[in-house]
Amino acid sequence: MSFDPGMLHNNGHTAYANGTGPGIRETGVVEKLLTSYGFIQCSERQARLFFHCSQYNGNLQELKIGDDVEFEVSSDRRTGKPIAVKLLKIKPEVLPEERISGQVVSAIPVHLDGKSAPGQVPTGSVCYERNGEVFYLTYTPDDVEGNIHLDTGDKVSFYMETNKHTGAVSARNIQLVKKKQMRCQGVVCATKEAFGFIERADVVKEIFFHYSEFKGDLEALQAGDDVEFTIKDRNGKEVATEVRLLPQGTVIFEDISIEQFEGTVVKVIPKVPTKNQNDPLPGRISSRIGFNDKELPFGEKDTKSKVTLLEGDHIQFNISTDRRDKLERATNIDILPDTFDFTKETREMDMLSAQRNHAVRIKKLPKGTVSFHTQSEQRFMGVVEKEVVATNTKNASPTKAKEKEKAEEGVIAYEDCGVKLTVPYHNKDLEGGGYPLVGDKVEFSINEVKRTGLQSAVSVRVLNRNASNAKRLLGFVATLKDNFGFIETANHDQEIFFHYSEMCGDLENLELGDTVEYTLSKGKGNKVSAEKVTKVAAVNGISEDVGATVMMGKVIRPLRSVDPSQTEYQGLIEVTEEGWCQNKNYPFGIMGMSNKADCLQKGELVKFHVCTVAQTGQKMACNVVPQRKALVECVKDQFGFITYEVGESKKLFFHVKEVQDGLELQTGDEVEFSVVLNQRTGKCSACNVRRVSEGPKLVATPRPDRLVNRLKSITLDDASAPRLVIVRQPRGPDNSKGFNVERKTRQPGVID
């Protein structure tokens, strides 16, 4: 086709098609481009115009399909059709593009199975979120970078592209950010107080998990259990979430060969590991496998024989191959009987020479077979000359604690065959509850170390206290804090402070209500405190004179441990029963409570007996039991809340372990319970929870009569009744039938 610019109908472009005035220019997109001519798609109107390449003002080699151009419209003199003249390429405004983070919601199908139309390009879809709305974009295989296949759920980033002809928006330059997390498997290798570690089955690595992520009975979880989990990033570290138990034997780390091999030990496992030794398989075995000499590592758990392995031993073993990193090692190692033919080892019996010897072929004996001490059968009587200074080594290191105990040993003087002797003793060798003081008469046995001949007193028991010692008082543990506590006096009318450093004996076994013996002392500011506190055998906390009548009352003043702001130690109960003793008040202490850990609040109703204190003759309340009833507000997985007001909180926490008889409580159940106070956190919780009655069951509400009557009056044969006709079945973003109720499907730029 030839084109003559002189044949334009306007003779110099003074007349224009479609009634356009002179000099009016339009914009469009080059849709088709051949050697000497092409076509333009107008942007402002639905028109497709012919143009000759001679009308392009610029380098024709730089003009490409899809370029934006500006032009004027004229008409062809021969055909009268509008054509584009005076073309000028428009340089696009380059705007900084922003990569958008999203997720694949519909992957491109790998096999279309002939369902797509001939020549149709398969597409997938991605979604992203903006201002609380979710938008969906399509993409093709050419839009994915790196020639990778994307799966549904993969995290991606991409640019948005708008089709200049249709205005449709799609995703391009899609990059994979993170593959969809698959479920992993492993074995629990360590459990702590609130967390644990899992050895992964996919890589040689351990991963952390918190007990809150375990979906199952936490009490049954132990090291060695097979589990599955999902890996997530938290604070830049990988952690295991949604941990669930698997049947035992599901996870297999290694494959062990059926065939057994023979070899020689070339390197043994060191008995004392060096500081820089991090190799878990320090041993080495040399063997000829096939036609090649091979050296295999092994560890302590790989030895089957109880005999100590030495270099040169002839052994047999299996080969274990780790599925994760294909590492081979020797396992099930057993020494062969003919090993001495290889090692040339001889065994002799002779007196030990002066040279240094070392033990080989070590055999383990039953526990208790070897003893380094001898203890006398005879019991001796003596008097304490020096007492052991009580020290609290709870937070000290084991080495320092032993050194301090050795330096601060006590001394006992005694006679043996008319000869006056002394022997040391330590706190760990005491028997009974009391710690001996200077002048106390004691009974003991003598222990002698075979190697050194050193003697010490063991099984030391106090017989008689020295009357010259400071007066020892009895009391009862009323409060236990982090570093100190309080003792209720024998008269139950006040409390005495004591520091844990003054506690003689194991502090871990000390509980509320325990009977203790102590000495009073004055410190700074003449404040009285207890010293040399010793746990002794329990005595009757109140008196034998306990009334048989069960009385009802109300707490009008709690113990000071519950309300530290009050000055009085004792609590006070007011009788609420009608009778001669109504409105009468009875005090109570820690020993008067049936449950020593119970936290009685002001205003609570209680049942109690009246008793008489033997020392003072005072009437007090004892066997106090609270009468609490409340409703269960909600029950979660392992805990719940009760509608009971304690302090500033109107809800009382309880753990399912505290529910009696293993019952499963439901919302609305009425329960009885005790309240305990956590001294460290200052918060209360319920314990000993017992269901009194079940709550009402949820019943479906019947339909109102007006709706029932209306349904009865509906006639299905009535032609005038409203009808629903499905014109087209709805489809989701992944071309499946039905709507996705989780997310709103919406294309950008499309008005709902």
TILOFI-958853 format. One line per 8 residues: number of its first residue (from 1); for each residue x, y, z of C-alpha. Coordinates in Angstrom, 1 decimal. Each point is the difference from the previous one (the first is absolute). Layout:
<rs>
NUM = X:Y:Z; ...
</rs>
This chain:
<rs>
1 = 0.0:0.0:0.0; 1.3:3.4:-1.0; -0.9:3.3:1.8; 0.3:3.5:-1.4; -0.1:2.7:2.6; -1.2:2.4:-2.6; -3.2:-1.9:-0.4; -1.3:1.1:3.4
9 = -3.5:1.4:-0.2; 0.8:3.2:1.9; 2.8:1.4:-2.3; 2.4:0.8:2.8; -2.2:-1.2:2.8; -2.5:2.8:0.1; -3.0:-2.3:0.1; -0.4:-2.9:2.5
17 = -2.1:-3.0:0.3; -2.9:-0.4:2.4; -0.4:3.8:0.2; 3.2:0.6:2.0; 1.5:3.4:-0.1; 3.5:0.9:-1.2; 2.9:-0.7:2.4; -1.9:-2.4:2.3
25 = 2.2:-2.9:0.9; -1.0:-3.3:1.4; 1.9:-2.8:1.8; 0.0:-3.7:-0.6; 2.0:-3.2:0.1; 1.9:-1.7:-2.9; -2.0:-3.2:-0.5; 1.6:-1.4:-3.2
33 = 3.2:1.0:-1.7; 1.2:-1.2:-3.4; 2.8:1.0:-2.4; -1.6:3.2:-1.3; -3.2:0.5:1.9; -1.9:-1.0:3.1; -3.1:0.5:2.1; -0.8:2.1:3.1
41 = -2.6:-0.7:2.7; -1.4:3.3:1.2; 0.0:0.6:3.7; -2.9:2.6:0.3; -2.5:-1.8:-2.3; -0.7:-3.4:-1.5; 1.9:0.4:-3.3; 2.8:-1.8:-1.9
49 = 1.9:2.2:-2.4; 2.4:-0.7:-2.8; 3.4:1.9:-0.2; 2.9:0.0:-2.5; 3.5:-0.2:1.4; 0.9:3.2:-1.9; -2.3:1.9:2.4; 2.1:-1.0:3.1
57 = 2.2:2.8:1.3; 3.0:-1.9:1.4; 2.2:-3.0:-0.4; -2.2:-2.7:-1.4; 2.2:-2.8:1.4; -0.9:1.1:3.6; -3.8:-0.2:-0.6; -1.4:-3.3:1.4
65 = -3.4:-1.5:0.5; -1.6:1.3:3.2; 1.7:3.4:-0.1; -2.1:3.0:0.9; -0.2:2.5:-2.9; -1.6:3.4:-0.6; -1.5:0.8:-3.5; -2.4:2.0:-2.0
73 = -2.9:-1.5:-2.0; -0.4:0.6:-3.8; -1.8:-1.9:-2.8; 1.2:-2.0:-3.0; -0.9:1.8:-3.2; -0.7:-3.2:-1.9; -2.0:-1.9:2.7; -1.2:2.8:2.2
81 = 0.9:-2.1:3.1; 1.6:1.8:3.0; 3.8:-0.5:0.4; 2.6:1.1:2.6; 2.6:2.5:-1.1; 2.8:2.0:1.7; 0.8:-2.8:2.5; 2.2:0.8:3.0
89 = 1.1:-2.6:2.6; -1.0:0.9:3.6; 2.7:-0.8:2.5; -1.8:-1.8:2.9; 0.3:1.5:3.4; 2.1:-2.3:2.1; -1.4:-0.3:3.5; 1.7:-2.0:2.8
97 = -1.8:-3.3:0.3; -0.6:-1.7:3.3; 0.1:-3.7:0.4; -3.1:-1.4:1.6; 0.0:-2.9:2.5; -2.7:-2.6:-0.5; -0.8:-3.6:-0.1; -0.9:-2.6:-2.7
105 = -3.7:-0.9:0.2; -0.2:-2.1:-3.1; 3.1:-1.6:-1.6; 0.4:-0.5:-3.7; -1.2:-3.6:-0.7; 2.9:-2.3:-1.1; -2.3:-2.3:-2.1; -3.1:1.6:-1.6
113 = -1.3:-3.4:-1.2; -1.3:1.6:-3.2; -2.5:2.2:1.9; 1.5:3.3:-1.2; -0.7:1.4:-3.5; 2.5:-0.4:-2.8; 2.7:2.7:0.3; -1.2:1.2:3.3
121 = 2.7:0.9:2.5; -0.5:-1.6:3.4; -0.3:2.6:2.8; 0.1:0.1:3.8; -1.0:2.7:2.5; 1.7:1.8:2.9; -1.5:2.2:2.7; 1.1:2.9:2.1
129 = -1.6:2.2:2.7; -0.4:3.8:0.1; -1.9:1.9:2.6; -1.8:-3.0:1.3; -1.1:-1.2:-3.5; 1.3:-3.0:-1.9; 0.7:0.3:-3.8; 0.6:-2.8:-2.5
137 = 2.3:0.2:-3.1; 0.6:-2.5:-2.7; 3.4:-1.1:-1.3; 1.5:-2.3:-2.7; 3.1:-2.2:0.0; 2.0:2.8:-1.7; -0.7:2.3:2.9; 1.9:-2.2:2.5
145 = 3.8:0.7:0.3; 2.5:-2.8:0.3; -2.0:-2.7:-1.9; -1.5:-1.4:3.2; -3.4:-1.5:0.7; -2.1:1.8:2.7; -2.3:-1.9:2.3; -3.1:1.2:1.7
153 = 0.9:1.7:3.3; 3.5:1.1:-1.1; 1.0:3.5:1.1; 1.0:2.2:-3.1; 0.7:3.6:-1.0; -0.8:1.6:-3.3; -0.8:3.1:-2.0; -3.4:1.0:-1.3
161 = -0.5:0.5:-3.8; -3.0:1.6:-1.7; -0.9:-1.2:-3.6; -0.1:3.2:-2.1; -2.7:-1.4:-2.3; -2.4:-1.7:2.5; 0.9:1.7:3.3; 0.3:-3.4:1.7
169 = 2.5:-0.1:2.8; 2.4:-3.0:0.4; 3.1:-1.0:2.0; 3.5:-0.1:-1.7; 3.6:-0.6:1.1; -1.2:-2.3:2.7; 2.7:-1.1:2.5; -0.2:-2.8:2.5
177 = 0.5:1.3:3.6; -0.8:-3.1:2.0; -1.4:-3.4:-0.8; -3.1:-1.2:1.8; 1.1:-1.5:3.3; -0.4:-3.8:0.0; -0.4:-2.1:3.1; 3.3:-1.4:1.4
185 = 0.7:-3.0:2.2; 2.5:-0.6:2.7; 0.7:-1.5:3.5; -0.2:1.8:3.3; 3.6:0.0:1.2; -0.3:2.2:3.2; -2.8:1.3:2.3; 0.4:2.9:2.4
193 = -2.5:1.8:2.4; -1.9:1.9:-2.7; 1.7:-0.9:-3.3; 1.9:-2.7:-1.8; 2.0:-0.9:-3.1; -0.8:-2.2:-3.0; 2.6:-1.8:-2.1; -1.1:0.6:-3.6
201 = -0.4:-2.9:-2.5; 0.7:2.2:-3.1; 3.3:1.5:1.1; 2.6:-0.7:2.6; -1.2:2.8:2.3; -2.0:0.6:3.2; -2.9:2.4:0.3; -1.6:1.7:3.0
209 = -3.7:-0.3:0.9; -2.1:1.4:2.9; -2.4:-2.2:1.9; -2.9:2.3:-1.0; 0.5:-1.2:-3.6; -0.5:-3.6:0.9; -3.4:-1.3:-1.1; -0.7:-2.9:2.4
217 = 0.4:-1.3:3.5; 3.2:1.8:1.2; 0.4:-2.4:2.9; 0.5:-2.9:-2.4; 2.7:1.8:-2.0; 3.5:-1.3:0.6; 3.4:-0.2:-1.6; 0.1:-2.5:-2.9
225 = -3.6:0.6:-1.2; -0.6:0.4:-3.7; -1.7:3.3:-1.0; -0.9:2.1:-3.0; 0.1:3.8:-0.1; 0.0:3.1:-2.1; 3.0:2.4:-0.1; -0.5:3.7:0.4
233 = 2.3:3.0:0.4; -0.3:1.9:3.3; 2.4:2.8:0.9; 2.3:-1.1:-2.8; 0.2:-3.7:1.3; -1.7:-3.1:-1.2; -2.4:-1.6:2.5; -2.3:-3.0:-0.1
241 = -3.7:0.6:0.2; -3.2:-2.1:0.0; 2.0:-3.0:1.4; -2.0:-3.3:0.0; 0.9:-3.6:1.0; 0.6:-2.7:-2.7; -0.2:-3.7:0.5; 3.3:-1.4:1.5
249 = 2.4:-1.1:-2.7; -1.3:2.4:-2.6; 3.2:2.1:-0.2; 3.1:-1.9:-1.1; 3.3:1.8:-0.2; 2.2:-2.7:-1.2; 0.2:-3.3:-2.0; 2.0:-2.8:1.6
257 = 1.6:-2.6:-2.3; -1.1:-3.6:0.4; 3.5:-1.2:-0.9; 2.7:0.0:2.7; 3.6:1.1:-0.7; 3.3:-0.6:1.8; 2.6:2.6:0.7; 2.6:1.3:2.4
265 = -0.2:2.9:2.5; 2.5:2.7:-1.1; -1.1:2.8:2.4; -1.9:-0.4:3.3; -2.4:2.3:1.7; 1.9:2.2:2.6; -1.1:-0.5:3.6; 0.5:3.7:0.8
273 = -1.2:2.1:-2.9; 2.2:3.0:-0.9; -1.3:3.6:0.1; 0.0:0.3:-3.7; -1.6:-3.4:-0.8; -3.4:0.6:-1.6; 0.0:-3.2:-2.1; -2.8:-2.3:1.3
281 = 1.6:-3.0:-1.9; 3.7:0.2:1.1; 0.8:-3.7:-0.4; 1.3:-1.5:-3.3; -0.2:-3.5:-1.5; 2.0:-1.2:-3.0; -1.6:-2.7:-2.2; 0.2:-1.4:-3.5
289 = -3.4:0.3:-1.6; -0.2:-1.5:-3.5; 3.3:0.8:-1.6; 0.7:3.3:1.8; 1.4:0.8:3.5; -2.4:2.2:1.9; 0.2:1.9:3.3; -3.3:0.4:1.9
297 = -0.7:2.1:3.1; -1.9:-1.2:3.1; -1.2:1.4:3.3; -0.6:-1.3:3.6; -3.6:-1.2:-0.8; 1.3:-2.2:-2.9; 1.9:-2.5:2.1; -1.9:-3.2:0.7
305 = 2.6:-1.7:2.1; 0.5:0.9:3.7; 3.8:-0.5:-0.4; 2.0:3.2:-0.4; 1.3:0.4:-3.6; 3.7:0.5:-0.6; 1.9:0.9:-3.2; 0.7:-3.1:-2.1
313 = -3.1:-2.0:1.3; -1.6:-2.3:-2.6; -3.7:0.8:-0.1; -3.2:-0.6:-2.0; -2.6:2.7:-0.8; -2.8:1.2:-2.1; 0.0:3.2:-2.1; -2.6:2.7:0.7
321 = -0.8:2.5:-2.7; -1.7:3.3:1.1; -2.9:0.8:-2.3; 0.5:3.7:0.4; 3.6:0.6:-1.0; 1.0:-3.6:-1.1; 2.7:-0.2:2.7; 1.2:-3.6:0.6
329 = 1.1:-1.2:3.4; 0.7:-3.3:1.7; -2.6:-1.3:2.5; -0.8:-3.2:2.0; 3.8:-0.3:0.6; 0.9:-3.3:1.7; 3.5:-1.3:0.8; 1.0:-3.3:-1.6
337 = 1.4:-2.9:2.2; 3.2:-0.1:-2.1; 0.8:3.6:0.6; 3.0:-0.9:2.2; 1.6:-1.7:-3.0; 0.1:3.4:-1.7; 1.0:2.2:3.0; 2.6:-2.5:1.5
345 = -1.3:1.0:3.4; 1.1:-2.0:3.0; -1.5:-0.1:3.5; 2.2:-0.4:3.1; -0.4:-0.1:3.7; 2.7:1.7:2.1; 0.5:2.5:2.8; -0.5:3.6:-1.1
353 = 3.3:1.6:-0.9; 0.9:3.6:0.7; -0.8:1.1:-3.5; -3.3:1.5:-0.7; -2.7:-2.4:-1.1; -3.3:0.4:-1.7; -3.1:-2.2:-0.3; -1.1:-1.7:-3.2
361 = -2.9:-2.3:-0.8; -2.2:1.7:2.6; -3.1:-2.0:1.2; -2.9:1.7:1.7; -1.0:-1.5:3.4; -3.3:0.2:1.8; -0.6:3.3:1.8; 1.2:-0.2:3.7
369 = 2.5:-2.8:-0.6; 3.0:2.3:0.7; 0.1:2.0:3.2; 2.7:2.5:1.1; -1.3:0.3:3.6; -0.5:-2.2:3.0; -2.6:0.9:2.7; 0.2:-1.2:3.5
377 = -2.8:-2.1:1.4; 0.5:1.4:3.4; -1.9:3.2:1.0; 1.8:2.7:2.0; -1.2:2.7:2.4; 1.5:3.5:0.0; -0.5:3.7:0.5; 0.1:2.6:-2.8
385 = 3.0:2.3:0.5; -0.4:2.0:-3.2; -3.2:0.2:-2.1; -0.2:0.4:-3.8; -0.7:3.5:-1.0; -3.3:-0.2:-2.0; 0.6:1.3:-3.6; -2.5:0.1:-2.8
393 = 1.7:-1.4:-3.1; -3.1:0.0:-2.2; 1.4:2.5:-2.5; 3.7:-0.9:0.5; 2.0:-2.0:-2.5; 0.6:-3.7:0.9; 3.8:0.4:0.3; -0.2:3.0:2.4
401 = -2.8:-1.7:2.0; 2.2:-3.0:0.7; 3.0:2.1:0.9; -2.0:2.1:2.4; -1.6:-3.1:1.6; 3.4:-1.5:0.5; 1.4:3.1:1.6; -3.0:0.4:2.4
409 = -0.3:-3.5:1.4; -1.1:-0.6:3.6; 1.9:-1.8:2.8; -1.3:-2.6:2.4; 1.9:-1.0:3.2; -0.3:-3.6:1.2; 1.8:-2.7:2.0; 1.2:-3.4:-1.2
417 = 1.5:-2.5:2.5; 0.7:2.9:2.4; 1.8:2.1:-2.7; -1.5:3.4:-0.8; -0.3:0.5:-3.8; -1.6:2.4:-2.4; -1.5:-0.7:-3.4; -1.4:2.4:-2.7
425 = -3.5:-0.1:-1.5; -1.9:1.6:-2.8; -3.6:1.1:-0.4; -0.6:-2.7:-2.7; 0.7:-2.7:2.7; -2.8:1.1:2.4; -3.1:-2.1:0.7; -3.3:1.3:1.3
433 = -1.4:3.6:-0.2; 2.2:1.9:2.4; 3.4:1.5:-0.6; 2.4:-0.5:2.9; 1.3:3.1:2.0; 3.0:0.4:2.2; -0.5:-2.1:3.2; -2.6:-2.3:-1.5
441 = 0.4:-3.7:0.8; 0.0:-2.1:-3.2; 0.3:-3.6:-1.2; 2.0:-1.0:-3.1; 2.0:-2.6:-2.0; 3.5:0.4:-1.3; 0.8:-0.2:-3.7; 3.6:-0.6:-1.2
449 = 1.4:0.6:-3.5; 1.9:-3.1:-1.1; 2.6:1.9:-2.1; 0.9:2.8:2.4; -1.2:-1.3:3.4; -1.9:3.3:0.8; -2.9:-0.4:2.4; -3.3:1.9:0.3
457 = -3.3:-0.3:1.9; -3.0:-1.3:-2.0; -3.6:-0.7:0.9; 0.2:2.7:2.6; -3.2:0.3:2.2; -0.7:2.5:2.7; -0.9:-1.6:3.3; -0.3:2.9:2.5
465 = 0.1:3.7:-0.5; 2.4:2.1:2.2; -2.1:2.0:2.5; 2.5:2.9:-0.2; -0.8:0.5:-3.7; -2.3:2.8:-1.1; -3.6:-0.9:0.4; -1.4:-1.9:-3.0
473 = -3.6:0.8:-1.0; -2.5:-1.9:-2.1; -2.0:1.6:-2.8; -1.7:-0.7:-3.3; 1.0:1.2:-3.5; -2.6:2.6:-1.0; 1.4:1.7:-3.1; 2.7:-0.9:-2.6
481 = 1.4:2.7:-2.3; 3.0:0.0:-2.4; 2.8:0.6:2.6; -1.8:0.0:3.4; -3.1:-1.1:1.8; -2.1:0.4:3.2; -0.6:-2.4:2.9; -3.3:-0.1:1.9
489 = 0.8:-0.1:3.8; -1.2:-2.9:2.2; -2.8:2.3:1.3; -1.2:0.7:-3.6; -0.2:3.7:0.7; 2.9:1.5:-1.9; 2.6:-0.8:-2.6; 3.9:0.1:0.1
497 = 2.2:0.8:-3.0; 2.8:-2.3:-1.0; 2.5:0.0:-2.9; 0.7:-3.1:-2.0; 3.7:0.3:1.0; -1.1:-0.9:3.5; -1.7:-3.2:-1.1; 1.9:-3.1:1.1
505 = -0.8:-2.9:-2.4; -1.5:-0.4:-3.5; -2.0:3.1:-0.9; -1.7:-1.7:-2.9; -2.0:-2.3:2.3; -1.4:2.8:2.1; -3.7:0.5:-0.3; -2.8:2.2:1.5
513 = -1.1:-1.4:3.4; 3.3:-1.8:0.8; 1.1:0.0:3.6; 3.3:1.7:0.6; 2.3:0.7:2.9; 1.8:3.4:0.2; 1.8:2.5:2.2; -1.0:3.7:0.4
521 = 2.5:2.7:-0.7; 0.0:3.8:-0.5; 1.5:1.6:-3.0; 0.2:3.6:-1.2; -2.6:2.3:1.5; -0.8:-2.6:2.7; -2.0:-2.0:-2.5; -0.7:-3.6:1.2
529 = 0.8:-2.8:-2.5; 0.4:-3.8:0.2; 3.5:-1.6:-0.1; 1.1:-3.6:-0.4; -3.3:-1.1:-1.4; -0.3:-3.8:0.0; -2.8:-2.2:-1.3; -1.1:-2.4:2.7
537 = -2.6:-2.8:0.2; -3.6:1.3:-0.3; -1.9:0.8:3.2; -3.7:0.8:0.5; -0.5:3.5:-1.5; -2.8:1.2:2.3; -1.2:-2.2:2.9; -1.7:-3.2:0.7
545 = -3.0:1.9:1.3; -2.0:0.4:-3.2; -3.8:0.5:0.0; -2.2:-2.4:-1.8; -2.4:2.6:-1.3; 0.5:1.2:-3.6; -0.7:3.7:-0.2; -0.7:2.3:-2.9
553 = 1.8:3.4:-0.3; 1.3:2.8:-2.2; 3.6:1.2:-0.3; 0.1:3.6:1.2; 3.8:0.2:0.0; 2.4:-2.2:-1.9; 3.5:-1.0:1.0; 2.8:2.5:-0.4
561 = 1.6:-2.2:-2.7; -3.1:0.7:-2.1; -0.3:3.7:0.8; 3.5:1.3:1.0; -1.5:3.5:0.6; -1.6:-1.1:3.3; 1.9:0.2:3.3; -1.6:-3.1:1.7
569 = 1.4:-3.4:-1.0; -3.1:-2.0:0.9; -3.1:-0.3:-2.1; -3.4:0.4:1.4; -3.3:-1.9:-0.6; -3.4:1.2:1.0; -2.7:-2.6:0.8; -3.0:0.3:-2.3
577 = -2.2:-2.8:1.4; -3.0:1.0:2.0; 0.3:-0.8:3.7; 1.7:1.2:3.2; 3.4:0.3:-1.7; -1.2:2.0:-3.1; 2.3:3.0:-0.9; 2.7:-1.4:2.3
585 = 3.6:0.2:-1.5; 2.7:-2.7:0.1; 3.6:0.6:-1.1; 1.9:-2.5:-2.1; 3.6:-0.6:-1.2; 1.7:-2.1:-2.6; -0.4:-3.1:2.1; -3.7:0.6:0.3
593 = -0.5:-0.5:-3.7; -0.9:-3.4:-1.4; 2.0:0.8:-3.2; 3.1:1.9:1.0; 0.5:1.3:-3.5; -3.6:1.3:-0.3; -0.3:3.8:-0.4; -3.0:1.1:2.0
601 = -1.4:3.3:-1.2; -2.0:2.6:2.0; -3.7:-0.7:-0.2; 0.2:-3.7:-0.8; -2.3:-2.5:1.7; 1.7:-2.8:1.9; -0.7:-3.0:2.2; 2.1:-0.5:3.1
609 = 0.4:-1.5:3.5; 0.9:1.8:3.2; 3.0:-1.2:2.0; 2.0:1.2:3.0; 3.7:0.8:-0.1; 1.7:-2.0:2.8; 2.6:2.7:0.9; -2.3:3.0:0.2
617 = -3.5:-1.5:0.3; -1.2:2.3:-2.9; -2.9:-1.2:-2.1; 0.9:-0.1:-3.8; -1.4:-1.3:-3.2; 1.5:-3.2:-1.4; -0.7:-2.4:-2.9; -1.1:3.1:-2.0
625 = -1.4:-1.1:-3.4; -1.3:2.7:-2.5; -3.4:-0.4:-1.5; 0.6:1.2:-3.5; -2.3:-0.6:-2.9; 0.2:1.7:-3.4; -0.7:-0.7:-3.7; 2.6:-0.9:-2.6
633 = 0.2:2.9:-2.5; 2.1:-1.7:-2.7; 2.3:-3.0:-0.6; 2.9:0.2:-2.4; 2.5:-2.8:-0.9; 1.7:-0.6:3.3; -1.4:2.7:2.2; -3.2:2.0:0.7
641 = -1.5:2.8:2.1; -2.6:0.1:2.8; -2.3:3.0:0.6; 1.5:0.8:3.5; 1.3:3.3:1.1; 3.5:0.0:1.6; 1.6:3.3:0.6; -0.2:2.2:-3.1
649 = -0.8:-2.9:-2.4; -3.6:-1.3:-0.5; 1.2:-3.2:-1.6; 1.9:-2.8:1.8; 2.4:-2.1:-2.0; 0.2:-3.8:0.3; 1.9:-2.8:-1.7; -1.7:-3.2:-1.1
657 = 2.4:-2.0:2.2; -1.8:1.5:3.0; -3.4:-1.4:-1.0; -0.9:-2.9:2.3; -0.9:-3.5:-1.3; 1.3:0.9:-3.5; -3.3:1.6:-1.1; -0.2:2.3:-3.0
665 = -1.6:3.2:1.1; -2.3:1.9:-2.3; -1.1:3.6:-0.1; -2.8:0.6:2.6; 1.0:-2.9:2.4; -0.2:0.9:3.7; 3.2:-0.9:1.8; 1.6:0.1:3.5
673 = 3.7:0.8:0.3; 2.9:1.4:2.1; 1.9:3.2:-0.7; 3.9:0.0:0.2; 2.3:3.0:-0.2; 3.2:-0.1:-2.0; 2.4:1.8:2.2; 2.3:0.8:-2.8
681 = -2.5:1.5:-2.4; -2.6:1.2:2.5; -2.8:-1.6:-2.0; -2.7:-2.4:1.1; -1.2:-3.2:-1.7; -2.5:-2.8:0.8; 1.0:-3.5:1.1; -1.9:-3.1:1.1
689 = -2.8:0.9:-2.4; -3.1:-2.3:0.5; -3.1:0.1:-2.1; -3.2:0.5:2.0; -2.5:0.0:-2.8; -0.1:0.1:-3.7; -1.0:3.1:-1.9; -3.0:0.3:-2.3
697 = 0.4:-1.7:-3.4; -0.3:2.1:-3.1; -3.4:-0.7:-1.6; -0.9:1.2:-3.5; -2.6:2.8:0.2; -3.2:-1.0:-1.9; -1.3:2.1:-2.8; -2.5:2.8:0.8
705 = -3.6:-0.9:-0.7; -0.3:2.8:-2.6; 2.7:-1.6:-2.1; -1.5:-3.5:0.4; -3.4:1.3:-1.1; 1.6:1.8:-2.9; 1.8:-3.2:-1.2; -3.3:-1.9:0.2
713 = -1.8:2.6:-2.2; 2.6:-0.2:-2.8; -1.3:-1.8:-3.1; 2.7:-1.4:-2.3; -2.3:-0.3:-3.0; -0.8:3.7:0.1; 1.4:1.5:-3.3; 0.1:3.5:1.5
721 = 2.4:-1.1:2.8; 3.5:1.4:-0.2; 2.5:-2.4:-1.5; 3.8:-0.3:-0.2; 1.5:-0.9:-3.3; 3.7:-0.6:-0.4; 1.2:1.6:-3.2; 3.8:-0.8:0.4
729 = 1.8:-2.0:2.6; 2.5:2.2:1.9; 3.7:-0.7:-0.3; 2.9:0.8:2.3; 3.4:1.6:-0.8; 1.5:-3.5:-0.7; -2.9:-0.8:-2.5; -1.6:-2.3:2.5
737 = -3.8:0.0:0.6; -1.3:2.1:2.9; 1.3:3.1:1.9; 3.0:0.1:2.3; -1.6:1.3:3.3; 3.4:0.7:1.5; 1.0:2.7:-2.4; -1.8:2.4:-2.1
745 = 0.7:-0.5:-3.7; 0.5:3.3:-1.8; 2.0:1.1:-2.9; 1.8:3.4:0.2; -1.8:2.7:-1.8; -3.3:-2.0:-0.2; -3.0:1.6:1.6; -2.2:-2.4:2.0
</rs>
